[in-house]
Amino acid sequence: MTTIATEIVKEHLKNEHLAGALSPEKKAEYVASIKEQLKQNNAVLVAHYYTEPEIQALAEETGGCVSDSLEMARFGRDHPAEMLIVAGVKFMGETAKILSPEKRVLMPELEATCSLDIGCPADDFSDFCDQHPDHEVVVYANTSAAVKARADWVVTSSIALDVVDHLAAEGKKVIWAPDKHLGSYVQRETGVEMLMWDGACIVHEEFKAKGILDLKAFHPNAAVLVHPESPASVVDIADFVGSTTQIINAAIDMDNSTFIVATDRGIFYKLQQLAPNKTFLEAPTAGNGAACRSCAHCPWMAMNELEGIAKVFKRSDVEIFVDEGVRVKAMKPLTRMLDFAQSLKLGVKGNA
């Protein structure tokens, strides 16, 4: 599966979009246009932490949301806007549509995808699950609507440990997909044996423990913050391991003044905004020869641009649609996770 997934990713990256620099005047023009069109169309902009800083800033300025993928969808569901403009990658637009079927969901670039998503084709994954009918199917949020529809649970990196612990307590066997590094982390932390799909994030997989340790030698008091999509060798040297939101909270709460951050550098906008007196260093990756070709930044996230957002309202080819049968099936594991997350907040896991 690794070879197949890698080839699919390479094929997509052949057409990698390279953003051109905009003049300050052009940026201001696009920002003004977007603000006006959001009002005219009763729309709201939701952006992921990994998009460009100017897009995150615009989402905040216009009453939108900057967050992880699930909170983007949840925010869109609860917002009174009739239209959601999703700055992120395609599975995020699909998740928003699953939770808000009555709303129009538009994205500036439908080609913006995710190596975890395209490395886990729905038909192949369904066949894999069919071979193990006695297993509970747990999939990461970074998957297509069709893969979510085949799952029993959808999880984010922030709740994965709790969900797998819960399933183990019920005596369930687990299929995990698609990120093998996150899955291995969950397996090590919980002690639960899992059948693992062989996928990986092209950004996080490029972080190297040696490079981080070399950097830390120059900054001995720096704390290392790592996303669990990273390889085990990187996770093992971390001072904190967690989701994007958890990394941000850790940077705020920890006493360290300097941090080495092993996740997409798009998160630095929010880190610097919420912890302005602290220093954040980009964790080294494998360098120019890395498969990601834009080290520490997702090439598909980079496809979200102000120009694309400004033009999204007048295009007919950027709307997200999810087959209703698929949507209904995918809604079940998503709702199960949301209910479970709420039960954790209330201090009772129940049978979510």
MOWOQUI-V387735 format. One record per residue. N is the residue number from 1. RES is the residue in one letter. OMEGA is omega in whole degrees, 0 to 359 (999 if undefined). Layout:
N,RES,OMEGA ; N,RES,OMEGA
This chain:
1,M,180 ; 2,T,182 ; 3,T,180 ; 4,I,181 ; 5,A,180 ; 6,T,180 ; 7,E,178 ; 8,I,180 ; 9,V,180 ; 10,K,180 ; 11,E,178 ; 12,H,184 ; 13,L,175 ; 14,K,181 ; 15,N,183 ; 16,E,181 ; 17,H,178 ; 18,L,183 ; 19,A,175 ; 20,G,180 ; 21,A,178 ; 22,L,174 ; 23,S,177 ; 24,P,180 ; 25,E,180 ; 26,K,177 ; 27,K,181 ; 28,A,179 ; 29,E,180 ; 30,Y,180 ; 31,V,180 ; 32,A,180 ; 33,S,181 ; 34,I,180 ; 35,K,181 ; 36,E,182 ; 37,Q,175 ; 38,L,179 ; 39,K,183 ; 40,Q,185 ; 41,N,183 ; 42,N,185 ; 43,A,176 ; 44,V,180 ; 45,L,175 ; 46,V,186 ; 47,A,178 ; 48,H,178 ; 49,Y,186 ; 50,Y,176 ; 51,T,183 ; 52,E,182 ; 53,P,182 ; 54,E,178 ; 55,I,177 ; 56,Q,180 ; 57,A,181 ; 58,L,178 ; 59,A,180 ; 60,E,183 ; 61,E,185 ; 62,T,178 ; 63,G,179 ; 64,G,189 ; 65,C,170 ; 66,V,187 ; 67,S,174 ; 68,D,189 ; 69,S,182 ; 70,L,179 ; 71,E,174 ; 72,M,181 ; 73,A,181 ; 74,R,178 ; 75,F,179 ; 76,G,178 ; 77,R,186 ; 78,D,181 ; 79,H,182 ; 80,P,181 ; 81,A,178 ; 82,E,184 ; 83,M,178 ; 84,L,173 ; 85,I,187 ; 86,V,175 ; 87,A,184 ; 88,G,176 ; 89,V,196 ; 90,K,182 ; 91,F,178 ; 92,M,175 ; 93,G,178 ; 94,E,179 ; 95,T,177 ; 96,A,180 ; 97,K,178 ; 98,I,182 ; 99,L,182 ; 100,S,185 ; 101,P,182 ; 102,E,183 ; 103,K,172 ; 104,R,179 ; 105,V,181 ; 106,L,177 ; 107,M,181 ; 108,P,181 ; 109,E,182 ; 110,L,177 ; 111,E,178 ; 112,A,185 ; 113,T,185 ; 114,C,182 ; 115,S,177 ; 116,L,180 ; 117,D,185 ; 118,I,177 ; 119,G,179 ; 120,C,181 ; 121,P,187 ; 122,A,182 ; 123,D,179 ; 124,D,181 ; 125,F,179 ; 126,S,177 ; 127,D,178 ; 128,F,179 ; 129,C,181 ; 130,D,180 ; 131,Q,182 ; 132,H,186 ; 133,P,181 ; 134,D,181 ; 135,H,172 ; 136,E,185 ; 137,V,181 ; 138,V,180 ; 139,V,177 ; 140,Y,180 ; 141,A,182 ; 142,N,182 ; 143,T,180 ; 144,S,176 ; 145,A,181 ; 146,A,178 ; 147,V,177 ; 148,K,181 ; 149,A,180 ; 150,R,188 ; 151,A,170 ; 152,D,180 ; 153,W,165 ; 154,V,180 ; 155,V,167 ; 156,T,180 ; 157,S,181 ; 158,S,185 ; 159,I,185 ; 160,A,181 ; 161,L,181 ; 162,D,181 ; 163,V,181 ; 164,V,174 ; 165,D,180 ; 166,H,180 ; 167,L,178 ; 168,A,179 ; 169,A,178 ; 170,E,178 ; 171,G,183 ; 172,K,169 ; 173,K,190 ; 174,V,164 ; 175,I,181 ; 176,W,176 ; 177,A,355 ; 178,P,189 ; 179,D,183 ; 180,K,181 ; 181,H,175 ; 182,L,179 ; 183,G,179 ; 184,S,177 ; 185,Y,179 ; 186,V,180 ; 187,Q,180 ; 188,R,184 ; 189,E,184 ; 190,T,184 ; 191,G,182 ; 192,V,176 ; 193,E,182 ; 194,M,169 ; 195,L,192 ; 196,M,168 ; 197,W,188 ; 198,D,178 ; 199,G,180 ; 200,A,175 ; 201,C,184 ; 202,I,177 ; 203,V,185 ; 204,H,182 ; 205,E,182 ; 206,E,177 ; 207,F,183 ; 208,K,181 ; 209,A,182 ; 210,K,180 ; 211,G,179 ; 212,I,179 ; 213,L,176 ; 214,D,178 ; 215,L,180 ; 216,K,178 ; 217,A,177 ; 218,F,181 ; 219,H,189 ; 220,P,180 ; 221,N,180 ; 222,A,173 ; 223,A,181 ; 224,V,179 ; 225,L,189 ; 226,V,172 ; 227,H,185 ; 228,P,170 ; 229,E,180 ; 230,S,178 ; 231,P,184 ; 232,A,181 ; 233,S,178 ; 234,V,178 ; 235,V,184 ; 236,D,182 ; 237,I,183 ; 238,A,169 ; 239,D,177 ; 240,F,177 ; 241,V,180 ; 242,G,179 ; 243,S,179 ; 244,T,180 ; 245,T,180 ; 246,Q,176 ; 247,I,178 ; 248,I,180 ; 249,N,179 ; 250,A,180 ; 251,A,178 ; 252,I,189 ; 253,D,184 ; 254,M,183 ; 255,D,182 ; 256,N,177 ; 257,S,182 ; 258,T,182 ; 259,F,169 ; 260,I,191 ; 261,V,180 ; 262,A,170 ; 263,T,181 ; 264,D,186 ; 265,R,175 ; 266,G,182 ; 267,I,183 ; 268,F,178 ; 269,Y,182 ; 270,K,177 ; 271,L,182 ; 272,Q,178 ; 273,Q,186 ; 274,L,177 ; 275,A,188 ; 276,P,182 ; 277,N,181 ; 278,K,182 ; 279,T,181 ; 280,F,182 ; 281,L,180 ; 282,E,178 ; 283,A,180 ; 284,P,175 ; 285,T,184 ; 286,A,176 ; 287,G,188 ; 288,N,180 ; 289,G,184 ; 290,A,181 ; 291,A,185 ; 292,C,176 ; 293,R,175 ; 294,S,194 ; 295,C,180 ; 296,A,173 ; 297,H,182 ; 298,C,181 ; 299,P,179 ; 300,W,174 ; 301,M,181 ; 302,A,179 ; 303,M,175 ; 304,N,184 ; 305,E,178 ; 306,L,180 ; 307,E,180 ; 308,G,178 ; 309,I,180 ; 310,A,183 ; 311,K,188 ; 312,V,185 ; 313,F,184 ; 314,K,179 ; 315,R,181 ; 316,S,188 ; 317,D,184 ; 318,V,180 ; 319,E,178 ; 320,I,175 ; 321,F,175 ; 322,V,178 ; 323,D,187 ; 324,E,178 ; 325,G,177 ; 326,V,182 ; 327,R,181 ; 328,V,179 ; 329,K,181 ; 330,A,181 ; 331,M,183 ; 332,K,179 ; 333,P,176 ; 334,L,179 ; 335,T,178 ; 336,R,179 ; 337,M,180 ; 338,L,178 ; 339,D,180 ; 340,F,179 ; 341,A,178 ; 342,Q,179 ; 343,S,176 ; 344,L,179 ; 345,K,181 ; 346,L,176 ; 347,G,177 ; 348,V,182 ; 349,K,179 ; 350,G,180 ; 351,N,184 ; 352,A,999
